[in-house]
Amino acid sequence: MNTSEQLRNRLWDAGEAANFLKVSRSWIYARVERDEMPYIRGGGLIRFVPSQLRDWTFTKDPSKG
């Protein structure tokens, strides 16, 4: 796997997801707790697939914040 593939396939942590969405990490954790956004939980860690987060950003109901 070359570097560009690794970057494309890399998972984001809560801080990176928060930076992308321009929100706080606590906002991210609250949405995850309520199962309101796509995430992966593994070994006690929460990770995000960047492409899924981008899709979710543009398809979520704006009235739900």
Buried (B, 14 or more C-beta within 10 A) or exposed (E): EEEEEEEEEEBBBBEBBBEBBEBEBEBBBEBBEEEEBBBEEEEEEBBBBBEEBEEBEEEEEEEEE
